[in-house]
């Protein structure tokens, strides 16, 4: 087996990325405190050509070297917007026709493997590393997805959760096309 060289990967330029058709997903970060987590989400959003990211509350925003450390340039490609509160972001996305889905452990959550995306763009809300998605945002959500977990902790780092959920939904959305 041979590892591919950089020129064989077919990477898009910033202009090509911006012009490309996007996956109909937006990530909403609800008071995520770690710059490394934010950078990782940018990198994942770039990898799957997401429509964008909403950074809310005290979630750090680019430019910052600690975000850049994990984003590796994805802050130049992925569109992002800042909102003072996650409620404002959710209301704006709903007004644009997005279905808002919280990623959280909740009484009415649907396990990720059983979730079927509707035929409309999705806004995925990922919560704070300790307290999760804000209860006021949970009340506004159109649904809730939970990642099945079997261990003692029953929690994953937000960057890991984001990667799992986006990969799963990307596969489901691209199979539907």
C-alpha positions in Angstrom: 0.0 0.0 0.0 1.2 3.5 -0.9 0.3 6.7 0.9 -1.0 9.3 -1.4 1.0 12.4 -2.1 -0.4 15.9 -1.5 -0.9 16.6 -5.2 -2.9 13.4 -5.5 -5.6 14.3 -2.9 -7.6 16.7 -5.1 -7.8 19.4 -2.4 -9.8 22.4 -3.2 -8.4 25.9 -3.1 -10.2 28.5 -0.9 -12.0 29.8 -3.9 -13.0 26.3 -5.1 -14.3 25.5 -1.6 -16.4 28.7 -1.4 -17.9 28.0 -4.9 -18.6 24.3 -4.2 -22.1 23.0 -3.5 -22.3 22.6 0.3 -23.7 19.8 2.5 -26.9 21.2 3.9 -25.7 21.2 7.5 -24.8 24.1 9.9 -23.1 23.4 13.2 -24.2 25.6 16.1 -21.7 25.8 19.0 -23.6 26.6 22.2 -21.1 28.2 24.6 -18.2 25.9 23.8 -15.2 27.1 25.8 -12.2 25.3 24.3 -10.5 27.0 21.4 -9.1 23.6 20.4 -12.6 22.2 20.2 -13.7 25.1 18.0 -10.7 24.6 15.7 -11.5 20.9 15.4 -15.1 21.7 14.5 -13.9 24.1 11.8 -11.7 21.4 10.4 -14.5 18.8 10.4 -16.8 21.3 8.7 -14.2 21.9 6.0 -13.8 18.1 5.5 -17.5 17.6 4.7 -18.1 20.9 2.9 -20.7 22.1 5.5 -22.7 25.3 4.9 -21.2 26.9 8.0 -20.8 27.3 11.7 -22.7 29.5 14.2 -20.5 30.5 17.2 -22.6 31.5 20.1 -22.2 33.1 23.5 -18.7 32.8 24.9 -17.6 30.4 22.2 -14.3 31.8 21.0 -14.1 33.2 17.5 -11.4 33.4 14.9 -8.8 34.7 14.4 -6.9 33.2 17.3 -3.7 31.0 17.2 -5.2 28.4 19.5 -8.2 27.9 17.1 -5.9 27.9 14.1 -3.7 25.3 15.8 -6.4 22.7 15.2 -8.3 24.3 12.3 -5.3 24.3 10.1 -6.7 26.9 7.7 -10.4 25.8 7.8 -11.3 29.2 9.3 -10.5 30.6 5.8 -12.9 28.2 4.0 -15.8 27.6 6.3 -18.4 30.4 6.6 -19.1 31.4 10.2 -21.2 33.8 12.1 -21.2 35.0 15.7 -24.4 35.3 17.8 -24.6 36.7 21.3 -26.9 33.9 22.3 -27.6 30.4 20.9 -31.3 31.2 21.1 -30.7 34.1 18.6 -28.8 31.7 16.3 -31.5 29.0 16.5 -34.3 31.6 15.7 -32.3 33.0 12.8 -31.7 29.5 11.4 -35.3 28.5 11.8 -36.3 31.7 9.9 -34.0 30.5 7.1 -35.9 27.2 6.9 -33.5 25.0 8.9 -34.7 22.2 11.1 -32.8 22.6 14.4 -31.6 19.4 16.0 -29.9 19.3 19.4 -27.2 16.7 20.0 -27.9 15.8 23.6 -29.0 13.0 26.0 -32.7 13.7 26.5 -35.9 11.9 27.3 -37.2 12.2 23.7 -33.9 11.8 21.8 -33.5 9.6 18.8 -30.4 7.4 18.6 -28.1 8.6 15.8 -28.3 5.3 13.9 -32.1 5.6 13.8 -32.3 9.3 12.8 -33.4 10.0 9.3 -32.8 13.5 8.0 -35.8 15.4 6.6 -35.6 17.0 3.2 -34.5 20.4 4.5 -31.2 21.8 5.8 -30.2 20.9 9.3 -28.7 23.0 12.1 -27.0 20.8 14.6 -26.6 22.3 18.1 -23.6 21.0 20.2 -23.5 22.2 23.8 -20.9 23.3 26.3 -18.3 20.7 27.3 -19.7 20.4 30.9 -23.3 21.4 30.9 -24.4 20.4 27.3 -27.1 22.2 25.3 -28.8 25.0 27.1 -32.3 24.1 28.3 -33.8 27.2 26.6 -32.3 26.0 23.3 -33.6 22.4 23.9 -37.1 23.9 24.1 -36.7 25.5 20.6 -35.2 22.4 19.0 -37.2 20.5 16.4 -35.6 17.2 17.5 -32.8 15.7 19.4 -30.1 13.1 18.5 -28.2 11.0 20.9 -25.0 9.1 20.2 -25.3 5.6 21.7 -22.7 5.1 24.5 -22.1 2.0 26.5 -19.3 2.9 28.9 -19.3 4.5 32.4 -18.8 8.1 31.3 -21.7 8.5 28.9 -20.1 11.6 27.4 -17.7 12.3 24.5 -15.6 15.4 23.8 -17.5 17.8 21.6 -15.0 17.5 18.8 -15.5 13.7 18.7 -19.3 14.0 18.9 -19.2 16.5 16.1 -17.2 14.2 13.9 -19.4 11.2 14.6 -22.7 13.0 13.9 -21.5 14.9 10.8 -20.0 11.7 9.3 -23.2 9.8 9.9 -25.5 12.5 8.5 -23.1 13.1 5.6 -23.4 9.4 4.7 -27.2 9.5 5.0 -27.5 12.7 2.9 -25.2 11.6 0.1 -26.9 8.2 -0.2 -30.2 10.0 -0.6 -29.0 11.9 -3.6 
